[in-house]
Every structure is written in C-alpha cells, then in structure tokens.
C-alpha cells in the first residue's frame, strides 16, 4: 500500500471517529430523558403546550438539556414573549432568543479576537451590545430546539423559544457582525 492511500485511509478513520464522537455528544442520554419527563410534567401542569407536528415536549426538553450541556459545541439563546396574537408573539420570542444568542456569540468570540488596547476593545463591546438588534438579523437559520406556548387567563398567549447554533456557525455569524460593524463605522 502506498503512502498516499495509507494517509487517505487514516484521514477517513480519524474523520469518522470525530464525527461519531460529535454526534453521540449531541444525543440526549437516559438521564436527559428522565429529567425532561419531570420538567415536561411540570410544564404541562402550568399549561404549556406544543404546536401540532412538533416534537413532544419531553423530546424538546431532553434535546435542549443535551445541547446546553455541550457548551463546547453549541451556543444557545432563550426568548419569551407575551401578547394577543400568537404568530406575532412567536416572532417576538424568536427575536428575543436571537438577541440572547448574539450576546453569547460576542462573549464567545472573546476580547483577544478584537485586538487593540483595552479601552478600544471596551468601546467596541459597548457598540456591539448597543447594536445587537441589528446583528440579530444576521442569524438566519438557527436550530429551534424548544418551541412551546401557553394560553394566559387574560386571553394572551406566552411563547417560549430556545434556539441554538454550533460554535462554527456562530463564528461565521460573528464574522458577518464584524463586517457589518465596519460598514456602520464607515458611514
């Protein structure tokens, strides 16, 4: 066997092992399901329901707990909103989750990525915090891992949404945020 074929085989084996480890790290464990069953039971007592066709509340909570536990792979954002029109409230909750996710992305990117002296970095962080609503629109397709609602006694509806992005996708969004930041600074 020549060296290039051996190298290709070793690369394929290493890649497969990495992907298997990553995939298994994202699967909910029995413990996740046990905790999720208790949480789902409590949420159902509080009146929380899921949309028709969505994963069960137990499955959503188990998946959510698994993703939150794997902070090395995922960043998450949680949004909750209340109002009278469910579709509008859902959009607001999704936007709130994106805002929280933007904050997590900025924190995960770290000060070392921005360079410059400490005062410049703090000014940049403040600017990004002030403009995170603009950056939230740069997050196009997050994974929605929890999506439930409950009807309030006053006729309103409350929607709860948790979204997640892989750190890799988060850093791509961060690069878009930096480009947008430079465009805003040049105006």
N, C-alpha and C positions, 0 to 999 in steps of 0.2 A: 504494500500500500504506500503510495507516495505521500509526501509531507502535506501537500495541499488538501488531499482528500481526508487525511487524518485530522487536520486542523478544522475542516468543514464539519466533520462528524463531531468533534469535541465542542465546537461552537453550537451546533444544533442541540446536543445533550445539555450544555450549560444553559442555553436559552429556554429549553423545555423545562428544566428544573426550576429556573427562576419564575417562569410563568405559572407553574404548578404551585409554587410556594405563594405567589401573589394571589392566585385565585383562591387557594384554601384559606388565606388570611382574610378574604372578603366574605366567606361563607359563614352564616350565623352558626354558633355552636348550640349544643343542647342547653347549656346554661343561658344563652341568649334567649332561646325559646321559653325556657322556664320563667325567666324574669319578664319576658314580653307577655306571657299569658296573664300574669298578675297585673301588669300595667294596663293591658287591654281590658281586663275585667273592671278595673277601677275607672278607666276612661269611659267604658260603656255605661257604668252606673252614673257618671257625670253627664251622660247624654251625647258623647262623641260618636259620630258615625263616619262611614267611608262612602265615597261616591260609587255608584254601580259600576262594576267592571274593574275596580281597583283591587290590589292585593288586600287580603284580610288585614285587620288592624294588628293582629298578632304578628303576621309576617312583616308588616311595615315597621313595627316597633323592634322586632328582632334584627332586621336589616339595619335599622337606624343605630341601634346599640352597637352592632358589629362595626359599622363604619366609624362611629365616634371613637371606638376603642382603637382603631387602626389609624391614629393620627399621623403616622409616618407616610401613609399613602393618600389620605383624604383630608380635605378641609370642608367644613360644614357651615351652614347658616340657617337660623331658625326665624321664621316670621309668623306673626299672629295679627289678625285684623278682625274688626267687628263692624258690621253695617247692615243695611236692609236688603241690598241686592247681592246675592251670593257670588255671581261672576265678578262683580266689581271688587268685592271683599277678597275673593281669591287672588285677583291680580295684585291687590294691595299687600296681601300677606306674602306673595311671591316676591314682590319688590322689597319688602322689609327683610326677607331672607337673603336676597341678593346684597342688600346693604351690609348685613352682618358678614356675609361671605367676603365682600370687598375688604372690610376691616381685617378679617382673618388673613386674606391674601397679602395685604400691606404688612401685617405683622410677620407673616411667614417669610416674606421677601428679605426682611432684615435690613438693618441700617447699613451693613457692610456693602450691600449692593448699590447704594446710592453714592458712596464716596463723599468727598468734600469734608469741610470741618463740621464740628458738632452743631453749630448754630445754623448752618446751611441745611443740614440734614433735618433738624427740628422744624425749620421753616417749611421744608418740602413735605414732611409728615403732616404738619398742620394744614398745608394747602390740599394735600390728598384727602385728608379727613373732611375738610370743608366741601370738597367736590366729589365725594364718594357717590352721590346720586348720579352724577354723570358717568362715573366708572361702572356703576351697576348695570348700565345699559350695554356695556361691553361683554357682560356674561350672557352669552346667547343660549346655550343649551345645557343647563346644569341637570344632574340627575335628581329627580324629585323622589326622595326616599320615604317621606311621610306626608300624607295629604288627607286631612280629616276635617270634619266640621261638626258644629252643634248648634241647634236652634235655641236661642235665648228666650226667656219668658216674655220679654217686651216685643217680640216679633223680629228681632235682629238675628243675624247668623254670625258665628265666630268661626273663622277658618284658621287652621294651624298647618303650616308647611315647613318641612325641613328639606334643604337641598344640599347637594354635595358635589364637589369637583375633585378630581385627582390632583395631586400636587403638580403633576406635569402640566395639566390643562390650566391650573391656577397660575403657573408661571407664564404660560402663553398669554393669559388674560392680563397679567401684570405687565408684560412687555407692551401690550396694547395700551394699558393705562399710562405707561411711561411715554409712549408716542403721543397720546392724547394730551398729557401734561405738557410736553414740549410744544405741541401745537397751541395750547391755551396760553403758554408763557410768551409765545412769539406774536400773539395778537395785540 
